[in-house]
Amino acid sequence: MVISRAVISAAVVLVVLFAPVYALAQRDVITEYKLDDKKLYPMSIDVDKQGHVWFIVYRANAIGRLDPVTEKIDKFPIISTRSEALDLSVAPDGSVWVAEQDVNALGRLDPATGKFDEFFLPTLHTNPASILVARNGIVWALGWNTDLLVSFDPKKEQFVEHRIPTRQSNSYDLAEDQDGKLWFLERSSNKLAYFDPATKSFKEWKISKQVQSPRGTAIDKKGGVWYIKLVDSLLVRFDPATETKTEFKIPVSKGTQGITIDDNGDIWLVQATNNRLVRFSIAISKFQNLPLPEGKSRPNSLVAYGGSKIWFTEGAADKIGLLDLEVVGAVNKDLNVEFTPPKNIFGRQ
């Protein structure tokens, strides 16, 4: 697959935010990799141990792989047509898993052989919309229509279903904490919840009286659970130890689609409608907005990798983006926290 690559020079961008500019003149802030076909809508991104970037090529019913070293993009077809694959997760062994919503299955790609297997869920119309491979290799999926949290053991090829206490919860956004508990959000019932695989027990917390359409979920190194209250435009940290939460007002939050945490502990959001990435620095409780090069690229998913890289998908622009944190640097409380790069600094699309 042929790609084109665009680069945003730090020389102009950092005039607004950072000094000295001359020391960073040859460095890149954002690199974009464009799929060769149009209207493929890449989404749901993850990175394997080798640094390969994996994503769903939604409208091609396929899984995409970007090799940042060779800049080559490959596509691997999903067996079932119109699978409506919505979420993707890379396993510790390097296999790539997808939740196939329409055909009610979990799909597994072996990158080494290109072999693709499908495992159909035991309950019809489970509608798996979120998937996560835990550190122990067990695959977890949330059933949007059935209030089921489903585990799958790839070695035994065995499913186990767990019923979420609240009915019609419409749950999604799985995350695993350091103790192996699975955290997720119940969008319709407006709750944050976890499941403990060791005790087979659930626990739920009401987010607020007002429906928030919460999004998330991400776990920090201290065990704090982060998520977004969309209606009130709040970034929330929940402390499981004290069952208390701290809220931070997001500046003009529209179309927030995903959340990730980098190695410095900073929280990153992606906003499709506002066409930007947003960083929240815990150290100084300050947000930084980073608009993307193309005005309507509709970013929808992001992941932190390798200590200094934020990878993200741009659905409407058919691009995979890379933000270099070494260039952007730390958020400075004394400086402007938003920049809009001039159009003439962008490379060839």
C-alpha positions as CSV (number, residue, x, y, z in Angstrom):
1,M,0.0,0.0,0.0
2,V,1.3,3.4,-1.0
3,I,1.2,6.2,1.5
4,S,1.9,9.9,1.5
5,R,3.5,11.6,4.5
6,A,2.9,15.1,5.8
7,V,5.1,16.8,8.4
8,I,4.4,19.8,10.7
9,S,7.6,21.7,11.4
10,A,8.2,22.7,15.0
11,A,10.0,25.8,14.0
12,V,6.8,27.8,13.6
13,V,4.5,25.9,15.9
14,L,6.7,26.4,18.9
15,V,6.9,30.1,18.5
16,V,3.6,30.3,20.4
17,L,4.4,27.8,23.1
18,F,8.0,27.1,23.7
19,A,11.5,28.7,23.7
20,P,14.1,28.6,22.3
21,V,12.7,27.9,18.9
22,Y,16.0,27.7,17.1
23,A,17.0,24.5,19.0
24,L,14.0,22.6,17.6
25,A,14.0,23.9,14.0
26,Q,14.6,20.6,12.4
27,R,12.3,18.5,14.5
28,D,8.7,17.3,13.6
29,V,5.6,17.8,15.7
30,I,3.1,15.7,13.8
31,T,3.7,13.1,11.1
32,E,0.8,11.8,9.0
33,Y,0.5,8.6,7.0
34,K,-2.2,8.5,4.4
35,L,-4.0,5.4,3.2
36,D,-3.9,5.1,-0.5
37,D,-7.6,4.4,-0.9
38,K,-10.3,7.0,-0.1
39,K,-13.1,6.9,2.4
40,L,-11.8,3.9,4.4
41,Y,-12.3,5.5,7.8
42,P,-9.5,4.2,10.0
43,M,-10.5,3.8,13.7
44,S,-9.6,2.0,17.0
45,I,-5.8,2.1,17.2
46,D,-3.2,0.0,19.2
47,V,0.5,-0.6,19.0
48,D,2.4,-3.9,19.4
49,K,5.7,-4.6,21.2
50,Q,7.6,-4.1,17.9
51,G,6.1,-0.7,17.4
52,H,3.8,-1.7,14.6
53,V,0.6,0.4,14.6
54,W,-2.7,-1.6,14.2
55,F,-6.1,-0.1,13.4
56,I,-9.5,-1.0,12.0
57,V,-10.0,-0.1,8.4
58,Y,-13.8,0.3,9.0
59,R,-15.2,0.7,5.5
60,A,-12.8,-1.9,3.9
61,N,-13.8,-4.5,6.6
62,A,-10.2,-5.1,7.3
63,I,-7.4,-4.6,9.9
64,G,-4.6,-2.2,9.0
65,R,-0.9,-2.3,10.0
66,L,1.6,0.6,9.7
67,D,5.3,-0.1,10.0
68,P,6.8,3.3,11.0
69,V,10.3,2.2,10.0
70,T,9.4,1.3,6.4
71,E,6.3,3.6,6.2
72,K,4.4,0.6,4.7
73,I,0.7,0.0,5.4
74,D,-0.8,-3.4,4.9
75,K,-4.4,-4.5,5.1
76,F,-5.7,-7.9,6.4
77,P,-9.3,-8.7,5.4
78,I,-11.8,-9.8,8.1
79,I,-13.4,-13.1,7.0
80,S,-17.0,-12.2,7.6
81,T,-18.3,-9.5,5.3
82,R,-19.9,-6.5,6.9
83,S,-18.5,-7.5,10.3
84,E,-19.0,-4.0,11.7
85,A,-15.7,-4.3,13.6
86,L,-15.6,-1.4,16.0
87,D,-12.8,-2.1,18.5
88,L,-9.3,-3.6,18.4
89,S,-6.8,-4.8,20.9
90,V,-3.3,-6.3,20.6
91,A,-2.5,-9.3,22.8
92,P,0.8,-9.9,24.7
93,D,1.6,-12.6,22.2
94,G,1.3,-10.2,19.2
95,S,-2.0,-11.4,17.9
96,V,-4.6,-8.8,17.0
97,W,-8.2,-9.1,18.2
98,V,-11.3,-7.3,17.0
99,A,-14.9,-7.1,18.2
100,E,-17.2,-8.0,15.2
101,Q,-20.4,-6.3,16.2
102,D,-22.7,-7.4,13.3
103,V,-21.7,-11.0,13.1
104,N,-21.5,-11.5,16.9
105,A,-17.9,-12.7,16.9
106,L,-14.4,-12.1,18.2
107,G,-11.8,-12.1,15.4
108,R,-8.1,-13.0,15.8
109,L,-5.4,-12.1,13.3
110,D,-2.0,-13.9,13.4
111,P,0.4,-11.3,12.0
112,A,3.1,-13.8,11.3
113,T,1.0,-16.0,9.1
114,G,-1.9,-13.7,8.1
115,K,-4.3,-16.3,9.3
116,F,-7.7,-15.0,10.5
117,D,-9.9,-16.9,12.9
118,E,-13.4,-16.0,14.2
119,F,-15.0,-17.2,17.4
120,F,-18.8,-16.7,17.6
121,L,-20.3,-15.6,20.9
122,P,-22.6,-18.1,22.6
123,T,-25.5,-15.6,23.1
124,L,-27.1,-14.4,19.9
125,H,-27.1,-10.6,19.3
126,T,-24.6,-10.0,22.1
127,N,-23.4,-7.1,19.9
128,P,-19.7,-6.9,21.1
129,A,-18.7,-3.3,20.7
130,S,-15.6,-3.2,23.1
131,I,-12.7,-5.6,23.3
132,L,-9.6,-5.8,25.5
133,V,-6.9,-8.5,25.8
134,A,-5.8,-8.6,29.4
135,R,-2.1,-9.1,30.4
136,N,-2.7,-12.8,31.0
137,G,-4.0,-13.3,27.5
138,I,-7.7,-13.6,28.3
139,V,-9.9,-11.7,25.8
140,W,-12.7,-9.6,27.2
141,A,-15.7,-8.1,25.4
142,L,-18.7,-6.1,26.4
143,G,-22.1,-6.9,24.8
144,W,-23.8,-3.6,24.0
145,N,-27.3,-5.2,23.6
146,T,-27.2,-7.9,26.3
147,D,-25.5,-6.5,29.4
148,L,-22.9,-9.2,29.2
149,L,-19.2,-9.1,30.0
150,V,-17.8,-12.0,28.1
151,S,-14.4,-13.6,28.6
152,F,-12.7,-15.9,26.1
153,D,-9.7,-18.2,26.7
154,P,-7.8,-18.5,23.4
155,K,-6.0,-21.7,24.6
156,K,-9.1,-23.5,25.6
157,E,-11.3,-21.7,23.0
158,Q,-13.9,-21.3,25.8
159,F,-16.3,-18.5,26.5
160,V,-17.6,-17.5,30.0
161,E,-20.5,-14.9,30.3
162,H,-20.9,-12.6,33.2
163,R,-24.2,-10.6,33.6
164,I,-23.8,-6.9,34.4
165,P,-26.1,-6.0,37.4
166,T,-27.7,-3.0,35.8
167,R,-30.0,-3.8,32.8
168,Q,-29.9,-1.9,29.6
169,S,-26.6,-0.4,30.6
170,N,-25.1,-0.2,27.1
171,S,-21.6,-0.7,28.4
172,Y,-18.3,-0.1,26.6
173,D,-14.7,1.2,27.0
174,L,-12.8,-1.5,28.8
175,A,-9.6,-0.9,30.7
176,E,-7.5,-3.2,33.0
177,D,-6.0,-2.0,36.3
178,Q,-2.8,-3.3,37.9
179,D,-4.7,-5.8,39.9
180,G,-6.4,-7.3,36.8
181,K,-9.8,-5.8,37.4
182,L,-11.8,-4.8,34.4
183,W,-13.2,-1.2,34.4
184,F,-15.8,0.1,32.0
185,L,-18.6,2.7,31.6
186,E,-22.3,2.1,31.5
187,R,-23.5,4.7,29.1
188,S,-27.3,4.4,29.4
189,S,-27.3,3.8,33.1
190,N,-24.8,6.5,33.7
191,K,-22.4,4.4,35.8
192,L,-18.7,3.6,36.3
193,A,-18.2,-0.1,37.0
194,Y,-15.6,-2.8,37.5
195,F,-15.5,-6.6,37.4
196,D,-13.0,-8.6,39.5
197,P,-12.2,-11.9,37.6
198,A,-10.8,-13.4,40.9
199,T,-14.1,-13.1,42.8
200,K,-16.4,-12.9,39.8
201,S,-18.0,-9.8,41.3
202,F,-19.2,-6.5,39.9
203,K,-19.3,-3.1,41.6
204,E,-20.9,0.1,40.2
205,W,-20.9,3.8,41.0
206,K,-23.5,6.3,39.8
207,I,-21.7,9.1,37.9
208,S,-24.2,11.8,38.5
209,K,-28.0,12.4,38.6
210,Q,-27.9,13.9,35.2
211,V,-27.2,11.6,32.2
212,Q,-23.6,12.3,31.0
213,S,-23.0,9.8,28.1
214,P,-19.6,9.0,29.7
215,R,-16.6,8.1,27.6
216,G,-13.2,6.7,28.7
217,T,-11.7,4.6,30.3
218,A,-8.0,4.9,31.3
219,I,-6.1,3.8,34.5
220,D,-3.1,5.8,35.8
221,K,-0.1,4.4,37.6
222,K,-1.6,5.1,41.0
223,G,-4.8,3.2,40.2
224,G,-6.9,6.3,39.4
225,V,-9.6,5.7,36.9
226,W,-10.1,8.5,34.3
227,Y,-13.2,9.1,32.1
228,I,-15.1,11.9,30.5
229,K,-18.5,13.4,31.4
230,L,-19.6,14.5,27.9
231,V,-22.6,16.6,28.9
232,D,-20.9,18.7,31.5
233,S,-17.5,18.6,29.6
234,L,-15.6,17.3,32.6
235,L,-12.5,15.1,32.8
236,V,-12.9,13.0,35.9
237,R,-10.4,11.0,38.1
238,F,-12.0,8.4,40.3
239,D,-10.0,7.1,43.3
240,P,-11.1,3.5,44.0
241,A,-9.5,3.4,47.4
242,T,-11.5,6.4,48.7
243,E,-14.4,6.2,46.2
244,T,-14.0,9.9,45.6
245,K,-13.6,11.8,42.4
246,T,-11.9,15.0,41.2
247,E,-13.3,16.8,38.2
248,F,-11.5,19.2,35.7
249,K,-13.4,21.4,33.2
250,I,-12.5,20.6,29.6
251,P,-12.2,23.8,27.5
252,V,-14.9,23.5,24.7
253,S,-15.3,19.7,24.6
254,K,-17.0,18.6,21.4
255,G,-16.9,15.1,19.9
256,T,-14.5,13.6,22.5
257,Q,-13.9,10.1,21.2
258,G,-11.0,8.6,23.2
259,I,-8.6,8.8,26.1
260,T,-5.1,7.6,26.9
261,I,-2.3,8.3,29.4
262,D,1.3,8.8,28.5
263,D,4.4,7.7,30.5
264,N,4.5,11.1,32.3
265,G,1.0,10.6,33.6
266,D,-0.5,13.3,31.3
267,I,-4.0,12.6,30.0
268,W,-4.7,12.8,26.3
269,L,-8.1,13.2,24.7
270,V,-9.1,13.2,21.0
271,Q,-11.9,15.4,19.9
272,A,-13.5,14.6,16.5
273,T,-15.7,17.7,16.1
274,N,-13.0,20.2,17.3
275,N,-10.5,18.3,15.2
276,R,-7.7,18.3,17.8
277,L,-5.9,16.4,20.5
278,V,-6.1,17.7,24.0
279,R,-3.5,17.1,26.8
280,F,-4.2,17.6,30.5
281,S,-1.2,18.0,32.7
282,I,-1.8,16.6,36.2
283,A,1.2,18.4,37.6
284,I,-0.2,21.9,37.0
285,S,-3.9,21.0,36.3
286,K,-3.8,22.7,32.9
287,F,-5.1,21.7,29.4
288,Q,-3.3,22.2,26.1
289,N,-5.2,22.1,22.8
290,L,-3.3,20.8,19.7
291,P,-5.4,21.4,16.5
292,L,-4.7,18.9,13.6
293,P,-3.4,20.0,10.2
294,E,-6.6,19.2,8.2
295,G,-9.7,21.1,9.3
296,K,-12.2,18.1,9.1
297,S,-10.1,15.0,9.6
298,R,-12.4,13.7,12.4
299,P,-9.8,12.0,14.7
300,N,-11.5,9.2,16.7
301,S,-9.0,7.1,18.6
302,L,-5.5,7.4,20.2
303,V,-2.9,5.5,22.1
304,A,0.3,6.4,23.9
305,Y,3.3,4.3,23.1
306,G,7.1,4.2,23.9
307,G,7.2,7.1,26.3
308,S,7.2,9.8,23.7
309,K,4.6,9.0,21.0
310,I,0.9,9.5,20.6
311,W,-0.6,7.6,17.7
312,F,-4.1,8.5,16.5
313,T,-6.6,7.8,13.7
314,E,-8.1,10.5,11.4
315,G,-11.3,8.9,10.1
316,A,-12.5,11.4,7.5
317,A,-8.9,12.1,6.2
318,D,-8.0,8.4,5.9
319,K,-4.8,9.1,7.8
320,I,-2.8,7.7,10.8
321,G,-1.2,10.5,12.8
322,L,1.8,10.6,15.1
323,L,2.5,13.3,17.7
324,D,6.1,13.5,19.0
325,L,6.0,14.4,22.7
326,E,9.7,15.1,22.8
327,V,9.1,18.1,20.6
328,V,5.9,19.3,22.1
329,G,7.5,19.2,25.6
330,A,5.8,19.7,29.0
331,V,2.9,22.1,29.5
332,N,4.1,25.4,30.9
333,K,1.7,27.2,33.1
334,D,3.2,30.6,32.1
335,L,2.6,30.0,28.4
336,N,-0.3,30.0,26.0
337,V,-1.9,26.5,25.9
338,E,-3.3,26.5,22.4
339,F,-1.6,26.9,19.0
340,T,-2.9,26.9,15.4
341,P,-0.1,26.2,13.0
342,P,-0.1,28.4,9.8
343,K,-1.3,26.4,6.7
344,N,1.9,27.1,4.8
345,I,4.1,25.0,7.1
346,F,2.5,21.7,6.2
347,G,4.3,19.3,3.9
348,R,2.9,17.7,0.8
349,Q,-0.3,15.7,1.4
